[in-house]
Amino acid sequence: MQPQKIPATWPEREALRVKGQFWTPDWVADAMAAYVLAKRPDHLFDPAVGAGSLFQAAKRVAAQLRKSVTLYGNEIDMQAITQARQSGLSDSDLANVELRDFALNPSSRRYKAIAANPPYIRHHRLSPDTKAALREFGASLIGKPLDGRAGLHVYFLLRALSLLEAGGRLAFILPADTCEGVFAPMLWRWITRQFRLDAVLTFSSAASPFPNVDTNAIIFLIENSPPTTSLHWALVESADRDALTNWVASAFGHSDDHSLTVIERDLNEALETGLSRPPLEALHDGATLGDFANVMRGIATGANEFFFLTAMQAEALQIPNEFLIPAVGRTRDVTSDEVTAATITDLEQKGRPTLLFAPDGRPLDAFPQSIRDYLKQGEAMGIHQRTLIATRRPWYKMESRNAPPFLFAYLGRRNLRFIRNSAKIIPLTGFLCIYPRPCVAADTEKLWQALNHPGTIANLRLVGKSYGSGAIKVEPRALERLPIPLYVLAEVGLIASHSRAQLALTF
């Protein structure tokens, strides 16, 4: 099967995101099929057939096993079925594919072998009715509704597990948010109490099954058998079909292949650390960022095109300086580890916005005429009716932040993620604000060194959500949990000012 071509233009990529269709490459599909067919069932079910890559893999694996396998599936997109035929699947291969919505309207039969690459559709793309129906199903299955940020792919997994026969096997390839989202602890506690999690397969950026897509893929191999206290965890470091398929087909035996790093993990440790993350190499013996600083998100304007202005726009609108705050909006506008006055000047010369229009809460008629005119222009544009802005009283009152000494790139690929704010700008939501606590007021330079130490930077993967090409996204509360190793604190001199005994009192 030919690899899927990811569109380069935004409209085409957006259309792909709406459908959530990313085809499984053959070398990955074969390993998934090898797992679910290892016990030689007489069928395989794919709840999201798509272009048929898992059907093709099932046929290849079945041929090696000298076993006939009946293919069953669901799909809602006729165009995808056409692609499946074009990829080489026959009418008889597709005879048992039903046009139906598996997540909302599955068949009632159960299956011995289920393999899927379900549509990756995030929660904000689901209609309110669909989201409500999915949450109701989830609550009926696991006892409580999942957090509303669970995407469609999460409910595909739950639905498939509910239809897995005793002793049957399931292989799902899913985005990393399935085990990193706020809903993940509840989801995986339920799964691992009901089923045996045999293996979790993660991928290095060099071996990504979906290159040029901003998500990290993970394969979950699950059997409907009594749970165990350990699992096999693998990091796939190159796209080697034989190495991966042979390891899975060997029932996860020892592998000397350099394309695979395999670890036997305690289940509780894996759930605590995160199934997408490697195990902690040693017990955490230091502090966390939250011991030294508070973290807040940057300002959410609700309409950057209205509130975030270039110097030329502000001048043309005759907005007084008292309503303008120097600001930075995009992480790519900060290319070094420091925001300086020169950074802002350079951005202004490039025509980038650098000024936050920040009206206070006074009545409209109490503003200067130029401000009144601009706010009335915003109302004519419907700015005041936007979701976030409509919650403000009055709608134009901007959020307030003190200039943080340090910024953190909310989502980025750069190795150095902490940024010194020498220009005292206010960041928008592309950044997090880091405010040192009074206890380290005299040691901010040491804290800066500790944050940017390779030992601390390496721990970002322990608290962040992973995306494609090495990107990491960290929420404010998660960043406060960032471990700062004890040896790093000692190396930069923070441990001298804040003894280990004092730090222990904060744990």
N, C-alpha and C positions, 0 to 999 in steps of 0.2 A: 504494500500500500504506500502511495506517495506521501511524503511528509506534508502536513498542513502548512500553507503559506499564510502567515499572519499579515494582514493588511498594514500598509505604511501610513495611509491617510486617516485622519481623525474620524470622519463620518463612517468609514468602513469598519474601523476598529470599534467604534461605539455600537454599531449594529451587531458585531460579534459579541460584545459584552452583554447586550440585551438578551441574546439567545444563550449565552454562556457555553458556546460550543467550541471546545478545544480537543482535537482528535488525539487519541493515545498512540504514541509511536510504537512500531512493531516490537522493538526490543524490550519495551516495558510491558506491552500487552501479553507477550509470550510468557513472561514470568508470572503475571496475574493468572493467566489461564492454567499454567502448570500447577499452581497452588490449588485452585478450586477443583481441578480434574484429577488430582493425585490419588484420590480414593475411588477413582474410576466410576463416577456417576454416569447415568445414561443421558443426561441433559445439562445444558447451561442456560441460565437466564440473564439477560442484560436489560435493565430497566430504562436505559437511555442509549439505544442502539447507535444513533448518529450515523457516521459513515461506515460503521461495521468493523472497526479495527479489532474489537474483542471477539467478534464472531470469526474473523479470519484467524486470529490467534488460537481460538478453540479448535478450529479445523486442523491447524498445524500440529498442535499438541496431541489431539486425538489420533491423528495419523501415526505419530511416533509411538503412541500407546497401543496402536492397532485396535482401536475402540471406536465404535460409531457413537456420535453424540447428537442429540436433537437440540436445535437452537430455538430458544424462546426469547421474546423481547417486547419492549414497549418503546414507542417513539411518538412524538406529536408533530414532527416536522416532515412533511412529505418530501421536501427538497433534500433532506438528509438521507431518506430512503433511496432517492434517486442516486445520490453520491455513493451509497453502499453498493448499488448495482454496478455503477461505473467502476468501483474498486475491485470488482470480480466476484461478488456474491451472486449466487443464482436465485431464481424465483423459489426454488425448493429450500434454499438456505433461509430465505426471508418469509417463508410460508406461515410461520407461527409468530410473526411480529404483529402486534396489535397497535392501532393508532389510538392511544389513550394516555392520559396524564397519570404517570405512575405515582407521583407524590399525593395527588388528591383523589384519584380514582383507580386504584390498582385492582387486579384480579384477586380472587380469594385463595387461589391455590398456593401451595408452598413449594419450595425448590431446594434441591440438594447442593446446587452450585450456582452462585451469583457472582458476577463480575461486572463492574461498572466504572465509567468515568462520567459521573452525573453532571448536569449543567451547573456551571459555577455562576450562580446569580445571587448577588448580595442582597441583603434585606431591603435596602432602600429602593431597589428596582421591582419589588413585589407590590402588588396592589394591596390595599388595606384588607379586602375580603380574603385574598389568598393568604396573606400573613396570618390573619385571625384563624382561618381553617387549619393551617399548618400548626400553629401553636396549640390549638385544641387537640389535634391528633397527638402531638408530642406529649401534652399533659396526660392524655388518656393512657399513653404507653408507659411513661416513666414516673408518673405520679405528680409532677409539677410542670408548669409551662417553662420552656427555655426562655432565656432573655431574648427580647425582640430583635437583637442584632444577629441572630442565627440565620444564615442564608439558606436558599433552597436545597443546596447540596447536603446540608446537615439532615434535613428531613428525608431526603432520598436514602441516606444511610440508615436512619431509624426505620423507615418503611421496609427496606430490604431486610434488616435484621428481624423484623416482626414476621417475615415470610420465609425465613431460613429454617429448613427442617432440622430436627435433632441430628447431630453428627454432620450436618452440612457445612460447607465452607463458603466464605465470602471474601472477595478482594475488591477494594474500592481505592481509587486514586482520587485524592481530595486536596484542596489547598491547605496551607499550614494554619490558616485561621480556625480550622476545625478543632485544633487542639491548643490554640492560643487565644481565642476570643473569650469574652467574659462568661459565656455560656459553657465553655469547655469543661471546667471541673465537674459540674453537674452531669453533663453528657457522658464523660468518660468514667465517672464513678458508676453510673448505671450500667454502661456497656460492660465494664470489666467485672461487675458483680453477676452479670447474667450470662456472659460468654467468655470464651478463652481467646485472649488476644495473643495470637501466635507470634506475630512479627510486625515491626514498623520499619519501613524502608524510606529513608530520606535521601536527598540528592545534593551533591555539591553544585555550585553554579556552573561548573564545566560540564556536568552531566544532566543539566536540567531537561526534563522531558518536554518542557514548553519554553524554549528559548525565546527571548524578546517579549515575554509576557510577565507582568509584574506580580507574580505569585510563585511561591515555592510549593512544589508538589510533594505529597507524602502518600505512600501506599500502606493501607492497613489490611492485614491478613488475619481474619477472624474465623473461628470455628464455633459452632453451636454445641459446645461441650462444657463440662464443669470448668470454672476458672482455675488458673494456676497463679502462682506468686511471682513468676518471672516471665520475661519475653525476650525475643531476639530483636536487637536493634541494629540496623545497618546504615552506613553512609555509603552511597553509591558514588564513586568518584570518576567513573568514565562510562560511556554508553556502550558497554560490552554485553551483547545479548546473551552469549553463551555463559558467561560468568554468572550473571544474575539469574538466568533461568535454571542453570544447573544447581546453583546454591539453593534456590527455592525447592526444586524438584528433589533434592537430597534430604528433604526434611530439615533444612537449616544445619547441615553438617559443617564441619570445620572447613574453612576456605583459606587457601594460601594466595588467592588471586589478589593482586595489588589494586584492582579496581573496586574492591569491597573492603570496608572496615566494619567488622562484625563484633558486637558486644552483647554478652548475656547480662540483662539488667533485672534488678529487683523491680517488681511492678509498682510498689508504693513509691520508690525513689523516682521512677520514670514519670509517674503521674505528678509528683511533687515538683520535679525539675521542669517537666514539659516533654511530651512525646516527640516534639519536633527538635528538641535540643539534646546534645550529647550529655552524658552524666557528668556531674560535678567531680572533678578530679580529687578534690580534697574538701574537708569541712570548711565552711566559711568561718574565718577566725578574725575578721576585721570589723568594719562598721558598714553602714549604708550611707548613701548620699543624704537620705532624710535625717541622719544624725547631725548633719552639718548645714543643711539648707532646706528651704521650702521650694516647691516647684509649682508653677501655674502655667496654664496655656497662654499664648499670646492673644491679642485682642481680636475678637471676631466682629468685623464691621457689619456683616450681613449683606454688604453691597460695596465691594472694593472699588468698583468703577465709579461710584459716587463719593465715597468717603476717603479714598486713597488717591492722592493727587500728585501730579508733577509740579515742579516749581513754576513752570509756565502757566499751567492751568490755574493755580492759586493766584498768580499775579493777574491773569486775565479776569478772574472772578472777583478780584479786589477783596479777597478774604483777609482780614487783619491777622497778624502773627499770633495774637493771643488765642486764636482758634485752630492753630496749626502746630502739630507735634512732629518732629523728625522721626521717621519710621522706616522699617524694612519689612517687605512682605514675602519675598520668595527666597528659599534657601540658596538658589543658584545666583542670587544677587550678592551673596557673601562667599567669595572664592578663597578666602584665607581664614586663619584662625582668630581674626580680630576684626571688629567693625570700628573704623576710625573716621575722623572728619573727612579724610581723603576718600574713603569708601563712598560716603554720601555724595561728595562732589563729583566723583566719577560716575555714579549712577545718574545724577542730575544731567550731566553732559550727554549721557546715553539716552535721555528722555524717559528714564524709569521713574515711577512714582516714589517719592521720598517723604511726603508730607501727609500725615493723618489729619483729616478734617474732624475736629473733636468739639462739637457744640456741647454746652452744658444743658441743664434742665430748665433754664429760664423760659418764660412764655415767648412765643414767636415774636410778638411785637416789641419785646425788650432787646432784641438783637439789632445790630446795625443794619442799614438798608440792604447792603450787599449780601449779608447772611440771610435776611428774610427772603430776598429774591431767589437765592440758590435753594433754600429749603422748599420754597413753593415750586420750584422747578422739579425737585425730587418728588414731591407729591404728585405733580402732573405726570411723572414717569411711573408712578405706582410703587416707588421705593418703600413708602410707609406701610404697604400691604404685604411685604415679604415676610415669610414665616418668623424668622428671628427678630426682625426689626419691629414687627407688630406687637411683640411682647413688651417693648420698652415704653416707658411713660416719662416724658413724651418720646415719640418714635425716634427723634434725631439725637437723643442724649447718648453720647458715646461712652463705652466702657472706659474705666480708668486703670492705669497701671503706673507704678513707679518704674523708672528705668532699671532693669535688672543688671547686676554686674556681669552675669554670664548668660549666654543663650545656648540652647541645644536644638540642633536641627531635628525637627519632628519626624521627618522621613528622609533618609539619605543613604548614600553609598560611600561617602567619604570616610577615610579612616579616622580623621580627627573631627569629632562631632561637637565638641564643646568650644564655644566662641566667646572671646573676651569682648565686652561691650564698652570699649573706650570712648565711643562717640555718644554714649548715653541715649541711644535711640530707644523707641518703643517697638517691639516686634509684633507682627500680626500672627495669625494662627499657623504659619509655616514653622514657627519656633516655639519652644517652651522657655519660660522665664525662670532663672535660678537665682534665688535670694538667700545669701548666706545668713545663718542664724547669728544672733548677737554673740554667742559663745566663740565664734570664729571671726569676729569683726576685725581683729588684728592679724588674722592669718589667711586672708583671702588669697594672697599670692600662693601660699602653700596648698590651699584647697584647689586652686587652679592647676597646680602641678599634679596633684593627686588625681584630679578628674581626667587629665590628659595622659596619664601614665598608661602604657600599653597593658598593664595588668588590670586596670580598671576598664579601659576601652574593651578589652576582650570579654568582660562580663556583661556587656550590653546585650549579647545574645541570650542571656539568662532572664532578661526582663522584657525584651522587646518582641514584637511580632515580626516574623521574617517574610520578606517579599522577594521577588525575582532579582537576579544579578547582585545578590549580596545586600540589598536594601534592608534596613531595620526601622521599624516604627515603634516609638515608645510613648506611652501615655503618661501624664503627669504623676499619678500615684505610683505607676510602675517604675518610673525613673527614680523616685524617692527610695525604692527598694534596691537600687543598683548597688551591688557589693563593692566596697573599696577594701582590697586585701590589707591585712595587718602590715605586711612587709612594705606595702606602698606608703601607708601612713608613717611608718618609721623612716622610710627612705627620704620623704619630703619634709619630715620634721613635725608633722601634725601630732604624732603620738607623744611628743615631748610636752606639747601644750595641753593635750587631752589624753590623759592616761588610759590605758586599756581597762583599768578598773572603772573609770568614769564612763567609758563607752559601754561597758557591759551593763551598766544600770539602764541604758536606753533600750536594751533588747528585751 
